[in-house]
Structures are given as C-alpha cells and as structure tokens.
Amino acid sequence: MGRILDIGDGAAGLRVRDSQLVIGLAEGGEVTTPLAELAAVVISGAHVVMTQAVIAGVADSGGAVVICDARHLPAAMMLPIQAHVTQTERFACQARMPLPLRKRLWRQIVAAKIRAQGRLLADLHQDDGGLVALSQRVAPGDSGNLEGRAAQRYWPLLFADPGFRRGREGPDQNAHLNYGYAVLRALTARALCGAGLHPSLGLQHHNRYDPFCLANDLMEPFRPLVDRAVYAWVQDHDPSATLEKQAKAFLVAPMLAAYTWQGETRSLFDWVARSASSLVAAITAKGRELELAEV
C-alpha cells in the first residue's frame, strides 16, 4: 500500500539518499522513508526546498508530486511519464476511442457515482434522497445530465444545509473537499499511468487546460469517500478554518484505508488500479464493463 506524505512548514528540505527520501526538519535532524513506498508527496509548506532528485526519484518509483499554494490547496501535480511498457500503443487506442464507447463508459461512471452518493446519504441520514433510483436512469453519455441533478439534491442533504453549494472558492468545507479530491486525483492519475493510459485523454472531461481529464473521469465514483471524511470533520470543527496538519491527515486517511467489496479486501489504490485496468480492457476491445468497486 502506497504512503501519502504531506510536507508542511515543519520540513526545511527534501533530498534523496540511497533510494530513500530524506526529510530535513526545521528544528534539526532528519527522517527517511523509502521512495518505493510513496504513492504521493504533497508539498504544502511555503518554505520547503527540494532537489531535482526528489522529483525524479518519486516519479521513477511511480509516485506523484503535488504542489500546494499559499492557501494549502493543490495547485500543480507531476506524474511519471514512463509507467508501462506498452503505453504508446495504449495512448493511440485512447485517441481513437469512438464516441459511442466513451458515452457507454461515461454512463457506467456516472451511475456508479450517483449510487455511491446515495449510499453515503443513506448511511449518514437514513435516506438516500432518491439517488439510487436516479442512478438507474442514466443514459449513455449522461445526456439527461443526471449527474448535475443528483448533485443539486446531494450536497444540501449531505451537510444538512439547504444553502450549501459546491464551489472551488467557497470559504467553507469546499476547501476541505478540494484538498481531499486533489489527493484522490493524484492516486487515480498514478493508477492510470501504471495501466499505460494518458491521464489527459478523458472520456467526458475535455478542458484543454486540464492535463488530468481522464483522472477526473475515473475518480468520480470514489469521491464520496472524501465527502464522508469532510462530513465527519466538520461535525466537530469549524469548516471555514484554515486547513492545518490535523485536518489534512484526517482527510488523507480514507486514501490509505482498505475496503472490502465482493469478498475481497484491498487498498483504495488497488481498487482504483483495477478500475484503470478494466478501462484498458474496454478501450482495447477486450472487455465491456468497468470494474468500479463500491467502497
């Protein structure tokens, strides 16, 4: 299971020694961790300095490096570019993917996301808000925009706040959601690279300024894991408070946990990696259904 490190202001610098990430502490001394164990390194400290060997070492080990801005929100991400022996061939398959296939796969993703949102509402509030039934009506390509209609129900119900709106710049629990989603996006992008897919060639997301469109697509059914953590955190903490070390550790915890589905217990990264592998099978005409674990 990969580790996720958030490097805050307590660290003075990062370097590599003997295949270990060496974290120099501001108060003196250092700690080390094997590069091979890292799924992601999140740099959130304003004064952290790192060598080129750190970025290269994390990438060579298959990990991601996420850079945060002054608000401690992710602003950039770096991923390995050589993670699979046949990635060029698979990139070509992605680029040639026909529209009907993209629409069919997007339908599966949206339906799985809405079901997951409904399960979370039922678990927390004993009422799924009608989302599980709504998930059964998703058309290919989600032509009826049921994803958007589900979101209009979901967010006010989740936080028991009729006025809550999901928005990146919101001065509330939106900042917590942004942070959790960024870590989930990094794990998903890492899984896609490992499967030989390019994270920018999306099924539905097509923002030309977004290099992680496919990661945004595939992570959709897993977002409620972050939503659950944010919900739990704001029950006892001010949602408008600045993201501090304790909050970030709490939000990252779901990404490090193991989940059981269909009798198998695996890490979240393993489940996402299996989703990525099933996407490869669909793109290369070796399978039809995505494997989207209900975790």
Secondary structure as UniProt FT lines:
FT   STRAND          3..7
FT   TURN            9..10
FT   STRAND          11..17
FT   TURN            18..19
FT   STRAND          20..25
FT   TURN            26..27
FT   STRAND          30..34
FT   HELIX           35..37
FT   STRAND          38..43
FT   TURN            46..47
FT   STRAND          49..50
FT   HELIX           52..60
FT   TURN            61..62
FT   STRAND          64..68
FT   TURN            70..71
FT   STRAND          74..78
FT   TURN            85..86
FT   HELIX           87..95
FT   HELIX           99..125
FT   TURN            129..130
FT   HELIX           131..135
FT   TURN            136..137
FT   HELIX           140..142
FT   TURN            143..144
FT   HELIX           146..158
FT   TURN            159..160
FT   TURN            162..163
FT   TURN            168..169
FT   HELIX           174..194
FT   TURN            195..196
FT   TURN            199..200
FT   TURN            208..209
FT   TURN            211..212
FT   HELIX           213..218
FT   HELIX           220..222
FT   HELIX           223..236
FT   TURN            239..240
FT   HELIX           245..256
FT   STRAND          258..261
FT   TURN            262..263
FT   STRAND          264..267
FT   HELIX           268..283
FT   TURN            284..285
//
